[in-house]
Amino acid sequence: MSLQQQFDQAVADSKNLPERPDNMTLLKIYALYKQGSSGDATGDRPGMTDFVNRAKYDAWAALQGTSQEDAQQQYVDLIGELKG
């Protein structure tokens, strides 16, 4: 199975985890997904009053320079751990 297929399967699996991850883990999942599917963060950083989207953007931006393949592999590994 290719890395892209594993990534796609992990995305599907992420919707059916046995329990909801904590917020920091959810941010990591989001950031790895965005980096793995889109590459480095783009667009403007959300404003101070948009706490949720600002945190999501910052988590994604923190992965800048990580290759899409590395991010996909980290995503696959993280979802695998959360599945148990």
PyMOL commands that set and color helices and strands:
alter all, ss='L'
color gray80, all
select helices_A, chain A and resi 3-14+23-38+51-61+68-83
alter helices_A, ss='H'
color red, helices_A
deselect
rebuild
show_as cartoon
